[in-house]
Amino acid sequence: MRKYEELAAAPNVDAVYIATPNNLHFENTMLCMNAGKHVLCEKPFTTCAEEAEKLYKTADEKGLFVMEGFWTRFLPLYDELLKIIKSKQFGKLCHARCDYGFIANGARRERKFLSELGGGALLDIGIYNLGFLRFIMGGDPEAFQSEVRFNEYGTDEFSVIQLRYPKGRTAHSLQTIGLQIERKAALYFDRASIYLPDFQGAYSMIVEPVDSDSYEVDSPPEINGFEYEVREVTRSVKAGKTHSDIFRPEDSITVLRLMDKIRESWGLKFSFE
């Protein structure tokens, strides 16, 4: 912690990017804000919604910028996808699904799964799935059902979540650390389907209307995709904002709150201290 304290106190540092283990995000972000630093903190922003609410409140009180590092939300392709959804050119978005899984071995497996480090597949990578679904569905689900498999550490390694949204819309999310699963997503409208070969590194999508030929929309990043998030932080800080207008505190908090409810339904215990 001594090095963290020295960094937070450094007079030539204006903002800090936090990428420590999940369980340290809350205290590291608070440390930096108490030292007057703006913060971009990796996802998951915190290990529960209550922690996130306190950080955003503190940022407002201190006049500092803080944001969860949900870098995919700022990719240009998502803007193109949102235009299609809002235009309703293919009718209503009825169902969506996304899958994400990878294999972690050795020390990395412990880091991803140990409960004391904020481990578990849902919190670590399922947040990408649920964040993506919140964005394209335009809000939060009314209800959910899930199935889960636990690992030797007592945290979740595989889960499938079914989500129900207003007006009869539905979604499906699969997340696992233990199987290699391509990060694919599919959106089903009244009159078209849209497929994303990689919904996290979202650089292209295939649109398949029911009454015309399919076509591809490509929107590759200028560098590696993270530049858009960095630009948003820089823009917001220069404008004197305490949060982003694109990825807002409520976008962060509501996904964390949903994950809290899902983990509680699995019997997992966590607390805010």
Solvent accessible surface area in square Angstrom, and as a share of the most:
residue,aa,sasa,rsa
1,M,109,0.49
2,R,172,0.63
3,K,154,0.65
4,Y,79,0.30
5,E,79,0.35
6,E,82,0.37
7,L,79,0.39
8,A,1,0.01
9,A,74,0.57
10,A,22,0.17
11,P,130,0.82
12,N,131,0.67
13,V,33,0.19
14,D,109,0.57
15,A,50,0.39
16,V,13,0.08
17,Y,118,0.45
18,I,7,0.04
19,A,67,0.52
20,T,28,0.16
21,P,45,0.28
22,N,18,0.09
23,N,56,0.29
24,L,41,0.21
25,H,2,0.01
26,F,34,0.14
27,E,76,0.34
28,N,7,0.03
29,T,0,0.00
30,M,29,0.13
31,L,44,0.22
32,C,6,0.04
33,M,1,0.00
34,N,93,0.48
35,A,45,0.35
36,G,44,0.42
37,K,15,0.06
38,H,35,0.16
39,V,1,0.00
40,L,16,0.08
41,C,0,0.00
42,E,31,0.14
43,K,25,0.11
44,P,0,0.00
45,F,0,0.00
46,T,0,0.00
47,T,28,0.16
48,C,6,0.04
49,A,6,0.05
50,E,94,0.42
51,E,21,0.09
52,A,0,0.00
53,E,69,0.31
54,K,97,0.41
55,L,0,0.00
56,Y,16,0.06
57,K,130,0.55
58,T,14,0.08
59,A,1,0.00
60,D,86,0.45
61,E,124,0.56
62,K,94,0.40
63,G,48,0.46
64,L,17,0.08
65,F,0,0.00
66,V,1,0.00
67,M,2,0.01
68,E,2,0.01
69,G,0,0.00
70,F,7,0.03
71,W,20,0.07
72,T,2,0.01
73,R,35,0.13
74,F,18,0.08
75,L,0,0.00
76,P,36,0.23
77,L,0,0.00
78,Y,4,0.01
79,D,68,0.35
80,E,65,0.29
81,L,0,0.00
82,L,39,0.19
83,K,126,0.53
84,I,18,0.09
85,I,28,0.14
86,K,144,0.61
87,S,66,0.43
88,K,142,0.60
89,Q,90,0.40
90,F,19,0.08
91,G,12,0.11
92,K,85,0.36
93,L,10,0.05
94,C,42,0.25
95,H,51,0.23
96,A,0,0.00
97,R,79,0.29
98,C,0,0.00
99,D,21,0.11
100,Y,19,0.07
101,G,1,0.01
102,F,23,0.10
103,I,86,0.43
104,A,2,0.01
105,N,111,0.57
106,G,57,0.55
107,A,88,0.68
108,R,107,0.39
109,R,55,0.20
110,E,82,0.37
111,R,116,0.42
112,K,23,0.10
113,F,0,0.00
114,L,42,0.21
115,S,72,0.47
116,E,113,0.50
117,L,48,0.24
118,G,9,0.08
119,G,13,0.12
120,G,0,0.00
121,A,0,0.00
122,L,0,0.00
123,L,2,0.01
124,D,8,0.04
125,I,4,0.02
126,G,0,0.00
127,I,2,0.01
128,Y,15,0.06
129,N,0,0.00
130,L,4,0.02
131,G,8,0.07
132,F,2,0.01
133,L,1,0.00
134,R,39,0.14
135,F,30,0.12
136,I,3,0.02
137,M,8,0.03
138,G,70,0.67
139,G,18,0.17
140,D,60,0.31
141,P,27,0.17
142,E,109,0.49
143,A,34,0.26
144,F,55,0.23
145,Q,139,0.62
146,S,32,0.21
147,E,132,0.59
148,V,42,0.24
149,R,119,0.43
150,F,83,0.35
151,N,18,0.09
152,E,122,0.55
153,Y,65,0.25
154,G,42,0.40
155,T,7,0.04
156,D,2,0.01
157,E,27,0.12
158,F,43,0.18
159,S,0,0.00
160,V,32,0.18
161,I,0,0.00
162,Q,82,0.37
163,L,4,0.02
164,R,128,0.47
165,Y,4,0.01
166,P,51,0.32
167,K,173,0.73
168,G,63,0.61
169,R,40,0.15
170,T,53,0.31
171,A,0,0.00
172,H,23,0.10
173,S,0,0.00
174,L,26,0.13
175,Q,0,0.00
176,T,0,0.00
177,I,0,0.00
178,G,32,0.31
179,L,85,0.42
180,Q,136,0.60
181,I,43,0.22
182,E,116,0.52
183,R,73,0.27
184,K,103,0.44
185,A,5,0.04
186,A,7,0.05
187,L,0,0.00
188,Y,72,0.27
189,F,17,0.07
190,D,79,0.41
191,R,108,0.39
192,A,4,0.03
193,S,23,0.15
194,I,0,0.00
195,Y,75,0.29
196,L,1,0.00
197,P,63,0.39
198,D,38,0.20
199,F,2,0.01
200,Q,15,0.07
201,G,9,0.08
202,A,0,0.00
203,Y,75,0.29
204,S,25,0.16
205,M,0,0.00
206,I,61,0.31
207,V,0,0.00
208,E,73,0.33
209,P,15,0.09
210,V,108,0.62
211,D,121,0.63
212,S,71,0.46
213,D,128,0.66
214,S,63,0.41
215,Y,94,0.36
216,E,100,0.45
217,V,32,0.19
218,D,92,0.48
219,S,20,0.13
220,P,93,0.59
221,P,27,0.17
222,E,118,0.53
223,I,128,0.65
224,N,82,0.42
225,G,0,0.00
226,F,83,0.35
227,E,16,0.07
228,Y,32,0.12
229,E,7,0.03
230,V,83,0.47
231,R,109,0.40
232,E,10,0.05
233,V,17,0.10
234,T,61,0.36
235,R,103,0.38
236,S,0,0.00
237,V,44,0.25
238,K,170,0.72
239,A,62,0.48
240,G,64,0.61
241,K,67,0.29
242,T,28,0.16
243,H,66,0.30
244,S,0,0.00
245,D,79,0.41
246,I,71,0.36
247,F,16,0.07
248,R,96,0.35
249,P,22,0.14
250,E,76,0.34
251,D,15,0.08
252,S,2,0.01
253,I,22,0.11
254,T,24,0.14
255,V,10,0.05
256,L,0,0.00
257,R,92,0.34
258,L,22,0.11
259,M,0,0.00
260,D,16,0.08
261,K,107,0.45
262,I,0,0.00
263,R,18,0.07
264,E,103,0.46
265,S,73,0.47
266,W,32,0.11
267,G,47,0.46
268,L,35,0.18
269,K,189,0.80
270,F,68,0.28
271,S,81,0.52
272,F,58,0.24
273,E,182,0.82
